[in-house]
């Protein structure tokens, strides 16, 4: 099922497979929803770690933490989008999200990704040699 998923702009394989999302992370999105949220999730985690794919030098535990961070961000983007979190109305139909209206989907995704990356050292923002 994950073979058809590609990275940004359809160039190459996705850095996180749908199979990993389902089995390694325990996600519940449909394949299409995951594929739609994946580019934003990779950008989010790439901004936090400086990597848009796992580094081949990482041990498998760190690489899996990076993948789980992408999955967590994808879940957030699928639920909230990238813009402001809050409610909307169309005619008499209205929906209100349960998050603070001052929050954005990007902030929620970043928080979710950081929770998965905790303890890995991947979010170190100091000077590197």
C-alpha positions as CSV (number, residue, x, y, z in Angstrom):
1,X,0.0,0.0,0.0
2,X,2.9,2.5,0.8
3,X,4.7,1.9,-2.5
4,X,2.5,4.6,-4.3
5,X,3.4,7.3,-1.7
6,X,6.0,9.7,-2.8
7,X,7.9,12.6,-1.3
8,X,7.4,16.3,-2.0
9,X,6.2,17.1,-5.5
10,X,6.2,13.3,-6.3
11,X,10.0,13.1,-6.4
12,X,11.1,9.8,-5.0
13,X,9.9,7.7,-2.2
14,X,8.3,9.2,1.0
15,X,10.7,9.3,3.9
16,X,8.1,7.6,6.1
17,X,6.0,4.8,4.7
18,X,2.3,4.3,5.3
19,X,3.1,0.9,6.7
20,X,5.4,2.5,9.3
21,X,2.6,5.0,10.1
22,X,0.1,2.2,10.7
23,X,2.4,-0.4,12.4
24,X,5.3,1.5,13.8
25,X,3.4,4.6,15.0
26,X,-0.1,3.2,15.4
27,X,-1.7,5.9,13.2
28,X,-5.3,5.8,12.0
29,X,-5.4,8.1,9.0
30,X,-6.5,6.7,5.6
31,X,-3.6,6.4,3.1
32,X,-4.8,9.4,1.1
33,X,-5.0,11.7,4.2
34,X,-1.6,10.6,5.4
35,X,-0.1,11.2,1.9
36,X,-1.7,14.7,1.8
37,X,-0.4,15.7,5.3
38,X,3.1,14.1,4.8
39,X,4.8,17.0,2.9
40,X,3.9,19.5,5.7
41,X,4.9,17.0,8.3
42,X,8.3,16.5,6.7
43,X,8.9,20.2,6.5
44,X,7.9,20.6,10.2
45,X,10.3,17.9,11.4
46,X,13.0,19.0,8.9
47,X,12.8,22.5,10.5
48,X,13.3,21.0,14.0
49,X,16.0,18.5,13.1
50,X,17.7,19.9,10.0
51,X,16.9,16.6,8.2
52,X,14.1,15.9,5.8
53,X,14.9,12.2,5.9
54,X,16.6,9.9,8.5
55,X,20.4,10.1,8.4
56,X,21.9,6.7,7.4
57,X,24.4,7.1,10.3
58,X,21.6,7.2,12.9
59,X,20.9,4.1,14.9
60,X,17.5,2.6,14.2
61,X,16.0,3.9,17.5
62,X,16.8,7.5,16.6
63,X,15.6,7.0,13.0
64,X,12.3,5.6,14.3
65,X,11.9,8.6,16.6
66,X,12.4,10.9,13.6
67,X,9.8,8.8,11.7
68,X,7.3,8.9,14.7
69,X,7.8,12.7,14.8
70,X,6.8,12.9,11.2
71,X,3.8,10.7,11.9
72,X,2.7,12.8,14.9
73,X,3.0,16.0,12.8
74,X,1.0,14.4,10.0
75,X,-1.8,13.5,12.4
76,X,-1.9,17.1,13.6
77,X,-1.8,18.6,10.1
78,X,-4.6,16.2,9.0
79,X,-6.8,17.3,11.8
80,X,-6.0,21.0,12.0
81,X,-4.4,22.0,8.7
82,X,-1.5,24.5,8.7
83,X,-3.6,27.6,9.6
84,X,-5.4,28.8,12.7
85,X,-7.1,26.3,15.0
86,X,-10.6,27.2,15.9
87,X,-14.1,26.9,14.5
88,X,-15.9,27.7,11.4
89,X,-19.5,28.0,10.2
90,X,-21.2,27.3,7.0
91,X,-24.8,28.4,7.2
92,X,-26.3,26.9,10.3
93,X,-23.6,24.2,10.5
94,X,-20.6,25.0,12.7
95,X,-17.6,23.1,13.9
96,X,-15.4,24.1,16.8
97,X,-12.0,22.5,17.5
98,X,-11.1,21.9,21.1
99,X,-7.8,23.8,21.0
100,X,-7.2,27.5,21.8
101,X,-8.2,29.7,18.9
102,X,-4.8,31.5,19.1
103,X,-3.0,28.3,18.1
104,X,-2.2,27.2,14.6
105,X,-2.0,23.7,13.1
106,X,1.7,24.3,12.7
107,X,2.1,24.9,16.4
108,X,0.2,21.8,17.3
109,X,2.2,19.7,14.8
110,X,5.5,21.1,16.2
111,X,4.5,20.2,19.7
112,X,3.5,16.7,18.7
113,X,6.8,16.2,16.8
114,X,8.9,17.6,19.7
115,X,7.2,15.1,22.0
116,X,8.4,12.2,19.8
117,X,11.9,13.6,19.5
118,X,12.4,14.2,23.2
119,X,15.6,12.6,24.4
120,X,17.1,11.9,21.0
121,X,19.3,15.0,20.7
122,X,17.8,15.6,17.2
123,X,16.3,19.0,18.2
124,X,19.6,20.5,19.6
125,X,19.6,24.1,18.4
126,X,23.1,25.1,19.6
127,X,26.3,25.3,17.5
128,X,27.4,22.2,15.8
129,X,30.9,21.5,14.4
